[in-house]
């Protein structure tokens, strides 16, 4: 079957990257078809913490994150997509980390990006159940956001369908994409054909269905992250995104701090750092707390080398460290899962075919923060 409508743009992949490309294209008045293989997006975009923290990014990714915050707020003002402006806080657990948060505060002062240093007492007053032994001080960003990862993206898609004339096909696997007579032809697994002037492919960590040869030579990596969520805790009130000492050693923003190299080299918890473990907490609207995470990597051509099981040793490492930070009334978990994202040494992988097919994936661990802002810039670059 050939659909009669010719679109300005077809977007393949309904995760954060694809959906925010649709948002910006629709705002320019383009006709857009978004195609998603699952019933509802089910990959990285729904498996994360839902922390929108530009403060952790550097350079253009910080800019994309800042724009992203405004875009989230803009949509939230029109319909509830689960955005909360409840801030983020980095907690320092030793003198080196304290030094880094002080230095980052100075960097953001110059950039006029609001942040507040908190001493130990102020952190204890601000962060419910924070262990007195763990924390020496914190850096707070009141303007940053959280979203509910299991809800947000489908809510944005529903908003775009109902208020912005988005055509959305779910449960539709695209298995072929090509250029014929100057048009893009997209064919799904049932043989249906869709036509557009241009295509954006945001297929996340799916490298084998479309353009496998391009992905094989892309330099992309697949990252597996282990996560867990507690039972709801009505008596605990954790506000916003909680990021901790090992995050201070990991996030890109801190690389610009004068003491970064020295502090990073101290490596106080080698076993945790070996598995890329840093501890983040985010309490959801239902009062459960998402805790994670670990990072294990595989080359794009050897993704099966990442075991499909949940490694209990890594979960124990995560939990032992988490218990040093918060004194929760229970550590009973409701679920454990693994999430996967694609990452690229350049921050994202972009490949364009004949100025018609735009492949973009590999935004890494920053996609909930930066996809909205990056997609805006990318659509502007494509359409001028
Ligand atoms: C555990 C975890 C925690 C994270 N925490 C955070 C966080 O707190 N803050 C933050 O900023 N970032 C976070 N991230 C990163 C963020 O989730 C990702 O960067 C982002 O979701 C990537 O979005 P994406 O659209 O590129 O990929 P995906 O979400 O993987 O979406 C790709 C979509 O394309 C679809 N698709 C693929 N191939 C086809 C095809 N052929 N036909 C049709 N559809 C197709 C897939 O079904 C999928 O829905 C986290 C990631 C993980 C895994």
Boltz pocket constraint, residues with backbone or C-beta under 6 A from the ligand:
constraints:
  - pocket:
      binder: B
      contacts: [[A, 12], [A, 13], [A, 14], [A, 15], [A, 16], [A, 17], [A, 18], [A, 35], [A, 36], [A, 37], [A, 38], [A, 40], [A, 41], [A, 42], [A, 43], [A, 44], [A, 45], [A, 46], [A, 47], [A, 48], [A, 49], [A, 50], [A, 51], [A, 52], [A, 53], [A, 172], [A, 173], [A, 174], [A, 175], [A, 202], [A, 203], [A, 204], [A, 205], [A, 206], [A, 209], [A, 210], [A, 223], [A, 225], [A, 226], [A, 227], [A, 292], [A, 293], [A, 338], [A, 339], [A, 340], [A, 341], [A, 360], [A, 361], [A, 362], [A, 363], [A, 364], [A, 365], [A, 366], [A, 367], [A, 368], [A, 369], [A, 370], [A, 371]]
      max_distance: 6.0
